[in-house]
Amino acid sequence: MKILLSFICVIGLSAASVRAEGPAKEVWDTTKETAKAVGRTTKETAKDVGHTLKKGTKKAAHKVKEALTPDPDANRVDVNVSANSIDVPKSIGPGKTAFVVTNNSDERLTFEVERRGEEQEFATTLDPKQTKVIHVHLESGRYHAGVVIKGRDTKREEVSFRVK
């Protein structure tokens, strides 16, 4: 009888342990799965943030630096613009270039340099009779310089130039 009672106690304790393990194991499994899901989500979010930062950094790197005077190490190119003309040399050397742009009109204008769909332009418009400097790194190829009268996007002048 003593052996039977001991056996029943051991079986009872083992069953109690299994019952205690069951809910605890479920909680543990749920916690593990939640942690894995959070980890995956965090990884994806970090990847998205990384891509966004990379894109933003690249975009900022391509943004044109505006200045009042050309950098001393830049090739200076004087450009005169008006609502219906752009006076820019037909051929320019490659490398860091400072376009010194003077608005000779009585209207506010934008000025941009474009190649293969990538535009570089002043962050703000050129006021009448104002001169600004825009620094652009030029590589060999064909470029377009464009002027738009502020507020009238349909009125646009454009000329081409080569970088050799």
Sequence and secondary structure as in RCSB ss.txt:
>XXXX:A:sequence
MKILLSFICVIGLSAASVRAEGPAKEVWDTTKETAKAVGRTTKETAKDVGHTLKKGTKKAAHKVKEALTPDPDAN
RVDVNVSANSIDVPKSIGPGKTAFVVTNNSDERLTFEVERRGEEQEFATTLDPKQTKVIHVHLESGRYHAGVVIK
GRDTKREEVSFRVK
>XXXX:A:secstr
 HHHHHHHHHHHHHHHHHHHHHHHHHHHHHHHHHHHHHHHHHHHHHHHHHHHHHHHHHHHHHS EEESS  TTSE
EEEEEEETTEEE  SEE SEEEEEEEEE SSS EEEEEEETTEEEE SS B TT EEEEEEEE SEEEEEEEEET
TEEEEEEEEEEEE 
